[in-house]
Amino acid sequence: MFLLTRPAPARIAAFVDELQALPLSYDPIGLVERPAPGFAVDELTAVVGSGAAAFACACDCLRRWMHFDLGWVQIAPHAPPITTGTVVCVLVRHLGFWSMNGCRVVYPIGDGEREFGFAYGTLTSHAERGEESFTVRLSPDTGDVTYTIRAVSRPRALLARLGYPVTRRLQAKFRADSATAMARAVAR
């Protein structure tokens, strides 16, 4: 949903309520691990800390959705639970307008010992179609804590298709800014 002004909190809450009944805009679940033809695959991995304490902090940051604390991208509701079926609104300010995009957490990742994360999929209210995963890992060899974003997507909405080169730049900016937000949060 594209808007000329930032939606009021009540409108965002109503949108989140509407998302509950919407289906995913793609199939099958697990697309981020097994991409289908016609989908772009993007991945960014960044070192965000070192050691067990940094890994625990990175896990907590994911649970609190701090990787979306970007200023121009926000998640609603604030810090929703990372459980399969949870729906969220990804609120984005770009190119002078706002968009609200619905996603659903589709599965957890890792055992929490050396890997933790989740994947969410786009709902039919999202400008894109696809799945994205957010994962933190603790390397047993180096002690590095890495944050990985992996996305498999293609445009769904007309504006996303018409502005595909701009969309691709915004997706790359999101990945880079999200990794920076995670590194900053873990360093606190």
C-alpha positions as CSV (number, residue, x, y, z in Angstrom):
1,M,0.0,0.0,0.0
2,F,1.5,3.3,-1.1
3,L,0.7,6.6,0.8
4,L,1.6,10.2,0.3
5,T,2.0,10.9,4.0
6,R,3.1,8.8,7.0
7,P,0.1,6.8,8.2
8,A,-1.2,7.5,11.6
9,P,-0.6,4.8,14.3
10,A,-4.3,3.8,14.2
11,R,-4.1,3.2,10.5
12,I,-0.9,1.1,10.9
13,A,-2.6,-1.0,13.6
14,A,-5.7,-1.5,11.4
15,F,-3.4,-2.6,8.6
16,V,-1.7,-5.1,10.8
17,D,-5.1,-6.5,11.8
18,E,-6.1,-6.8,8.1
19,L,-2.9,-8.7,7.5
20,Q,-4.0,-11.6,9.7
21,A,-6.3,-13.0,7.0
22,L,-4.0,-12.5,4.0
23,P,-2.2,-15.4,2.3
24,L,1.5,-15.4,1.3
25,S,2.1,-13.9,-2.1
26,Y,4.4,-16.8,-3.2
27,D,5.0,-20.5,-2.7
28,P,6.4,-22.7,-1.5
29,I,7.6,-21.7,2.0
30,G,11.4,-22.1,2.0
31,L,11.9,-20.1,-1.2
32,V,14.9,-18.3,0.4
33,E,16.7,-21.6,0.6
34,R,15.5,-22.9,-2.8
35,P,15.0,-20.0,-5.1
36,A,12.6,-20.4,-8.0
37,P,13.3,-19.1,-11.5
38,G,12.5,-15.5,-12.1
39,F,13.4,-14.4,-8.5
40,A,16.4,-12.2,-7.7
41,V,18.6,-13.7,-5.0
42,D,20.5,-11.2,-2.7
43,E,22.7,-11.9,0.3
44,L,24.8,-9.8,2.6
45,T,26.9,-11.1,5.5
46,A,28.7,-8.8,7.9
47,V,30.7,-9.4,11.0
48,V,28.9,-7.6,13.9
49,G,30.9,-8.8,16.9
50,S,33.0,-11.4,18.4
51,G,32.5,-14.0,21.1
52,A,29.6,-15.6,23.0
53,A,28.5,-12.4,24.6
54,A,28.2,-10.7,21.3
55,F,26.3,-13.6,19.8
56,A,23.8,-13.5,22.7
57,C,23.4,-9.8,22.2
58,A,22.9,-10.3,18.4
59,C,20.2,-12.9,19.1
60,D,18.5,-10.4,21.4
61,C,18.8,-7.7,18.8
62,L,17.0,-9.9,16.3
63,R,14.3,-10.8,18.8
64,R,13.7,-7.0,19.3
65,W,13.8,-6.4,15.5
66,M,16.7,-3.9,15.9
67,H,17.8,-4.7,12.4
68,F,14.8,-2.7,11.2
69,D,15.8,0.4,13.4
70,L,16.8,2.4,10.3
71,G,14.8,5.6,10.5
72,W,13.5,5.2,6.9
73,V,12.3,1.6,7.6
74,Q,10.3,0.5,10.7
75,I,8.4,-2.6,11.8
76,A,5.0,-2.6,13.4
77,P,3.9,-3.6,15.9
78,H,7.1,-2.7,17.8
79,A,9.2,-5.8,18.6
80,P,6.6,-8.5,17.7
81,P,7.4,-12.1,18.8
82,I,9.5,-14.1,16.4
83,T,7.1,-17.0,16.1
84,T,5.7,-18.7,13.0
85,G,2.5,-17.0,12.0
86,T,3.4,-13.5,13.5
87,V,2.4,-10.8,11.0
88,V,4.2,-7.5,10.7
89,C,3.9,-4.2,8.8
90,V,7.1,-3.1,7.2
91,L,6.7,0.7,7.0
92,V,9.1,2.3,4.5
93,R,9.7,6.0,3.6
94,H,11.1,6.3,0.1
95,L,11.1,8.7,-2.8
96,G,8.8,11.2,-1.1
97,F,6.1,8.7,-0.1
98,W,5.4,5.9,2.3
99,S,4.5,2.2,1.8
100,M,3.1,-0.3,4.2
101,N,4.0,-3.9,3.3
102,G,2.7,-7.0,5.1
103,C,4.9,-10.0,6.0
104,R,4.5,-13.2,8.0
105,V,7.1,-15.0,10.0
106,V,7.3,-18.4,8.2
107,Y,9.9,-20.4,10.1
108,P,12.7,-20.2,12.7
109,I,16.4,-20.7,11.9
110,G,19.0,-22.4,14.0
111,D,19.2,-23.9,17.4
112,G,20.2,-20.8,19.3
113,E,23.5,-22.2,20.3
114,R,25.6,-21.1,17.3
115,E,22.8,-19.9,14.9
116,F,19.6,-18.0,15.4
117,G,17.2,-16.3,13.1
118,F,14.0,-16.4,11.2
119,A,12.5,-16.0,7.8
120,Y,9.5,-14.1,6.8
121,G,7.4,-14.1,3.7
122,T,5.5,-11.4,1.8
123,L,1.8,-11.3,2.0
124,T,-0.5,-10.2,-0.9
125,S,-0.4,-6.6,0.5
126,H,3.4,-6.3,-0.1
127,A,4.9,-4.5,-3.1
128,E,7.3,-7.5,-3.6
129,R,6.8,-11.2,-3.7
130,G,9.3,-13.5,-1.9
131,E,11.0,-14.5,1.3
132,E,13.8,-13.0,3.4
133,S,15.8,-14.5,6.2
134,F,17.7,-12.8,9.0
135,T,20.4,-14.9,10.8
136,V,23.2,-14.5,13.3
137,R,25.9,-17.1,13.6
138,L,28.8,-17.6,16.0
139,S,31.8,-19.2,14.2
140,P,33.4,-21.9,16.4
141,D,36.7,-21.4,14.6
142,T,37.1,-17.6,14.7
143,G,34.6,-16.5,17.3
144,D,33.2,-14.0,14.8
145,V,29.5,-13.2,15.1
146,T,28.0,-12.7,11.6
147,Y,24.7,-11.3,10.5
148,T,23.3,-12.5,7.2
149,I,20.3,-11.2,5.2
150,R,19.2,-13.4,2.3
151,A,16.3,-12.4,0.2
152,V,14.6,-14.0,-2.8
153,S,12.2,-11.6,-4.5
154,R,10.5,-10.2,-7.5
155,P,8.2,-7.2,-7.9
156,R,4.4,-7.8,-7.4
157,A,2.9,-4.3,-7.3
158,L,2.8,-2.2,-10.5
159,L,4.9,0.6,-9.0
160,A,7.5,-1.9,-7.9
161,R,7.6,-3.4,-11.4
162,L,7.8,0.0,-13.1
163,G,10.5,1.3,-10.8
164,Y,12.4,-2.0,-10.6
165,P,15.9,-0.4,-10.8
166,V,15.0,1.9,-8.0
167,T,13.5,-1.0,-6.0
168,R,16.7,-2.9,-6.4
169,R,18.8,0.1,-5.1
170,L,16.4,0.4,-2.1
171,Q,16.7,-3.4,-1.4
172,A,20.6,-3.1,-1.4
173,K,20.4,0.0,0.9
174,F,18.1,-1.9,3.3
175,R,20.6,-4.8,3.5
176,A,23.6,-2.4,4.1
177,D,21.7,-0.2,6.6
178,S,20.3,-3.3,8.4
179,A,23.8,-4.8,8.8
180,T,25.1,-1.4,10.1
181,A,22.2,-1.2,12.6
182,M,23.0,-4.7,13.9
183,A,26.7,-3.9,14.3
184,R,25.8,-0.7,16.2
185,A,23.3,-2.5,18.4
186,V,25.7,-5.3,19.3
187,A,28.5,-2.8,20.1
188,R,26.4,-1.0,22.7
